[in-house]
Amino acid sequence: NYSTWGYTRRYNFYQTYKSKRKNYYPDFTTPSGDYVFVLDPKFETFCMEAAESNISPFVAERDMIGWFTDNEIPFNEDQLGYLITRLDSLDPSRSAARAWAIEHGITENDIRSGSSKVTDNIKKQFAGYLAERYFSVVQQAIRNVDNVHMILGSRLHGRPRANSYVVNASHAHTDVTSVNFYDRYNPNDQIAKSTWTMDHPCLVTEFYTKDITVYSSEQSGAGWYVPNQQTRGYWYENTCLELLASKCYIGWQYFRYMDDSGNSNKGIVSLNKEEYTGMTLLMRELNEQVYALCDYYDNVCRDTVCTEPYMQTQIVAPVRD
């Protein structure tokens, strides 16, 4: 019933390149596993060509907000060892990773033997190096054909989201850093901290909790268990309040609308499309006040009809119940 509707698109630069890499390097067998091949010289060539074919046709779309690029790329501490010890000896990703290691005073034997030189910080730096390469190449590929829409990032998750080198690479080359939020209970534990956001616009692209009583068997998915639907609503409110208070989050996307077909209580409605009102009433309570809450956290009144005092805070003393 809306004449216009904001929406986003996604093109998977890394995942698509990974699936087509054998066309560029037929002499190298791509092993199974989550290897990040963005150091290949052909990756940049692929991205530039892919943008022409897959980004440029949508430049004139007025209501598109921006582009997501991939989902949950494994920019993690395993990559240094993976690329150097598991790929063919002449593989371009292995060669590039080996050159980086040598520049940082590390040999292939150090990596194979688990030398103390190969610290966690070195592994994180290399993951950040991969992320810097990925985000810079993808940014340039998109901007070559589209200067209109925002670049919304690759939806960081898990260990990459906990690596400041990776996060800062996203901040440097995207208009918005997007994250999937699961392995922490509160945003203030990590992604809402000023040292994480670095005053950069951010967006939560997946988050959910599951009522442990809805299904009798173990439920799939990364979200936390809580005891009932009302607690799911409280968790939603707490999460969104912390995001708003950080002043860097421009929004969130709850995942998902309906429960998973594998009997997992991720949704706001059941598989029979019955609404979990214990949760959704609390979601609505917060959603209807988002802009007033922004005013509250900013200590300003943007509503032209508001009267003073616009906001009042009341401290309620705790008592034994």
C-alpha positions in Angstrom: 0.0 0.0 0.0 3.0 2.3 -0.3 3.8 4.2 -3.4 7.5 3.9 -2.7 9.4 1.4 -0.6 13.1 1.6 0.4 15.0 -1.6 -0.3 18.5 -2.9 -0.7 20.3 -5.2 -3.2 23.2 -7.6 -2.7 25.9 -8.8 -5.0 28.3 -11.4 -3.7 31.7 -10.4 -5.1 33.8 -12.8 -3.1 31.5 -15.8 -3.1 30.9 -15.4 -6.9 34.6 -15.1 -7.6 35.4 -18.1 -5.4 33.0 -20.2 -7.4 34.5 -19.0 -10.7 38.1 -19.0 -9.6 38.9 -22.2 -11.5 38.2 -20.4 -14.7 41.0 -18.0 -13.9 43.4 -20.5 -12.4 42.6 -23.9 -14.0 46.0 -25.3 -12.9 45.3 -25.0 -9.2 42.8 -27.2 -7.5 40.6 -25.3 -5.1 40.5 -27.2 -1.8 37.3 -27.6 0.2 37.0 -25.1 3.1 36.5 -21.4 3.6 39.5 -19.8 2.0 39.5 -16.1 1.2 41.1 -15.7 -2.2 41.0 -11.9 -2.5 44.8 -11.6 -2.9 44.6 -13.2 -6.4 45.4 -10.6 -9.0 42.4 -11.8 -11.0 40.1 -10.9 -8.1 40.3 -7.2 -9.0 39.7 -7.9 -12.7 36.7 -10.0 -11.8 35.2 -7.4 -9.5 35.5 -4.6 -12.1 33.8 -6.8 -14.8 31.2 -8.0 -12.4 30.3 -4.4 -11.4 29.7 -3.5 -15.0 27.3 -6.5 -15.4 25.6 -6.6 -12.0 25.8 -3.1 -10.5 25.4 -0.7 -13.3 21.9 -1.8 -14.5 20.5 -0.6 -11.2 22.1 2.8 -10.9 18.9 4.7 -11.8 16.7 3.0 -9.1 15.6 5.9 -7.0 14.3 3.9 -4.0 17.2 1.6 -3.6 19.2 2.4 -0.4 22.4 0.7 -1.3 24.4 -2.5 -1.9 25.4 -5.3 0.5 28.5 -7.1 -0.7 28.6 -10.7 0.3 27.6 -12.2 3.7 29.8 -13.4 6.6 33.2 -13.7 4.8 35.6 -15.6 7.0 38.2 -12.9 7.7 39.5 -14.9 10.6 42.8 -15.9 12.2 42.9 -19.2 10.3 43.5 -17.6 6.9 47.3 -17.1 7.3 47.9 -20.8 7.9 45.3 -21.9 5.4 46.7 -19.9 2.5 50.3 -20.7 3.1 50.2 -24.4 4.2 47.2 -25.8 2.3 47.3 -24.3 -1.2 49.4 -25.4 -4.2 53.0 -24.0 -4.1 52.5 -21.6 -7.0 48.9 -20.6 -6.1 48.8 -16.7 -6.3 47.0 -16.5 -3.0 49.7 -18.6 -1.3 52.5 -16.5 -3.0 50.9 -13.2 -1.8 50.4 -14.6 1.7 53.9 -15.8 1.9 55.3 -12.4 0.8 53.2 -10.7 3.5 54.5 -13.1 6.1 58.2 -12.5 5.1 57.6 -8.7 5.3 56.5 -9.3 8.9 59.5 -11.5 9.8 57.7 -14.9 9.6 58.7 -17.9 7.5 56.6 -20.7 6.2 58.4 -23.0 8.6 57.3 -20.7 11.5 53.7 -21.1 10.4 53.9 -24.8 9.9 55.7 -25.4 13.2 53.4 -23.2 15.3 56.3 -20.9 16.2 55.8 -18.3 18.9 56.5 -15.7 16.3 53.1 -16.4 14.8 51.1 -14.6 17.4 47.4 -14.1 17.6 47.9 -10.4 16.7 49.9 -11.4 13.6 47.1 -13.7 12.5 44.6 -10.9 13.1 46.7 -8.4 11.2 46.7 -10.8 8.2 42.9 -11.2 8.4 42.7 -7.4 8.4 45.0 -7.3 5.4 42.6 -9.6 3.5 39.7 -7.4 4.6 41.5 -4.2 3.4 42.1 -5.8 0.0 38.5 -7.0 -0.3 36.8 -3.8 0.8 39.1 -1.5 -1.2 38.7 -3.5 -4.4 34.9 -3.8 -4.1 34.5 -0.2 -3.2 36.4 0.9 -6.4 34.5 -1.6 -8.5 31.1 -0.3 -7.3 32.1 3.4 -7.5 33.4 2.9 -11.1 29.7 2.4 -12.1 27.6 3.7 -9.2 28.1 6.9 -7.3 24.5 7.1 -6.2 23.8 4.3 -3.8 25.5 3.5 -0.5 27.9 0.6 0.1 26.5 -1.3 3.0 29.3 -3.7 3.8 29.6 -7.5 3.9 27.7 -8.3 7.1 30.5 -9.1 9.5 30.0 -11.9 12.0 31.8 -13.8 14.8 35.6 -13.6 14.8 35.9 -11.1 12.0 33.5 -8.8 13.9 35.8 -9.1 16.9 38.9 -8.2 14.9 39.6 -4.4 15.0 41.8 -4.7 11.8 38.9 -6.2 9.9 36.3 -3.8 11.3 38.4 -0.8 10.6 38.9 -1.9 7.0 35.1 -2.0 6.6 34.8 1.5 8.2 37.4 2.8 5.8 35.8 1.6 2.6 32.0 1.4 3.2 29.4 4.0 3.8 27.8 1.7 6.4 29.4 -1.2 8.3 26.9 -4.0 8.6 27.1 -6.8 11.2 25.2 -10.0 12.1 24.9 -10.0 15.9 24.7 -13.3 17.7 27.6 -14.4 19.9 27.2 -11.6 22.4 24.1 -11.1 24.5 24.3 -7.3 24.6 25.5 -4.8 22.0 27.2 -2.9 24.7 29.5 -5.9 25.2 31.0 -5.2 21.8 29.4 -3.6 18.7 27.9 -0.6 20.5 31.2 0.5 22.1 32.6 3.7 20.7 35.9 1.9 20.2 34.1 -0.5 17.9 31.9 1.9 15.9 34.7 4.6 15.7 31.9 7.1 14.9 31.1 5.3 11.7 27.5 4.5 10.6 26.6 0.9 11.4 23.7 -1.4 10.8 22.7 -4.7 12.4 21.6 -7.0 9.6 20.7 -10.1 11.5 19.7 -10.8 15.2 17.2 -13.0 17.0 16.5 -15.1 20.1 14.6 -18.3 20.5 12.0 -19.3 23.1 13.3 -22.6 24.4 9.8 -23.9 25.1 8.3 -23.6 21.6 9.8 -26.8 20.2 10.7 -29.9 22.1 13.9 -30.7 20.2 17.1 -28.7 19.9 16.6 -25.6 17.7 19.0 -24.7 14.9 20.6 -21.3 14.6 23.1 -19.1 16.3 20.6 -17.0 18.5 20.4 -17.3 22.2 17.7 -19.3 24.1 15.4 -17.4 26.4 12.5 -18.8 28.6 9.5 -17.3 26.9 8.2 -14.9 24.2 8.0 -11.9 26.6 11.7 -12.3 27.3 12.3 -12.3 23.5 10.6 -9.0 23.5 12.6 -7.6 26.4 15.8 -8.8 24.7 14.7 -7.0 21.5 14.0 -3.8 23.4 17.3 -3.9 25.2 19.3 -4.6 22.1 17.7 -1.8 20.1 17.9 0.7 23.0 21.7 0.0 23.3 22.0 0.5 19.5 20.2 3.8 19.6 22.1 5.0 22.6 25.4 4.4 20.8 24.3 7.1 18.2 26.1 5.2 15.4 23.4 2.7 14.4 21.2 3.8 11.6 18.9 0.8 11.9 18.5 -3.0 12.3 16.9 -5.8 10.5 15.3 -8.5 12.6 16.0 -12.0 11.4 13.5 -13.4 10.6 9.7 -13.0 9.9 8.7 -16.6 10.2 10.1 -19.5 12.2 12.6 -21.8 10.4 11.2 -24.8 8.7 13.6 -26.9 10.8 11.6 -26.1 14.0 13.6 -23.1 15.2 11.8 -20.2 16.9 13.6 -17.4 15.0 10.5 -15.6 13.7 7.9 -13.2 14.9 5.3 -15.6 13.6 5.1 -19.4 13.7 5.2 -21.7 10.7 1.3 -21.4 10.8 1.7 -17.6 10.6 0.5 -17.2 14.2 2.0 -14.0 15.7 4.0 -14.4 18.9 2.3 -11.5 20.6 4.2 -11.8 23.8 7.2 -10.6 21.8 5.7 -8.4 19.1 3.8 -6.2 21.5 7.1 -5.2 23.1 8.7 -4.8 19.6 5.9 -2.5 18.7 6.3 -0.6 22.0 9.9 0.3 21.0 9.5 0.7 17.3 6.8 3.3 17.6 9.1 5.4 19.8 12.4 5.2 17.8 12.6 8.8 16.8 11.5 10.1 20.3 14.2 7.9 21.7 16.8 9.4 19.3 15.7 12.8 20.7 16.0 11.6 24.2 19.6 10.2 23.8 20.6 13.4 21.9 18.8 15.6 24.5 17.1 17.6 21.7 13.5 18.1 20.5 13.1 17.7 16.8 9.3 17.5 16.9 7.9 20.9 15.9 4.8 20.5 18.1 6.6 19.4 21.3 6.4 21.5 24.4 8.8 21.8 27.2 9.7 19.8 29.1 9.8 17.4 26.2 11.5 14.5 28.0 11.3 13.7 31.7 13.4 11.1 33.5 12.1 9.5 36.7 14.3 7.3 38.9 12.4 4.4 40.4 14.0 3.1 43.6 14.4 -0.7 43.6 12.4 -2.5 46.3 12.2 -6.1 47.4 9.3 -7.8 45.5 
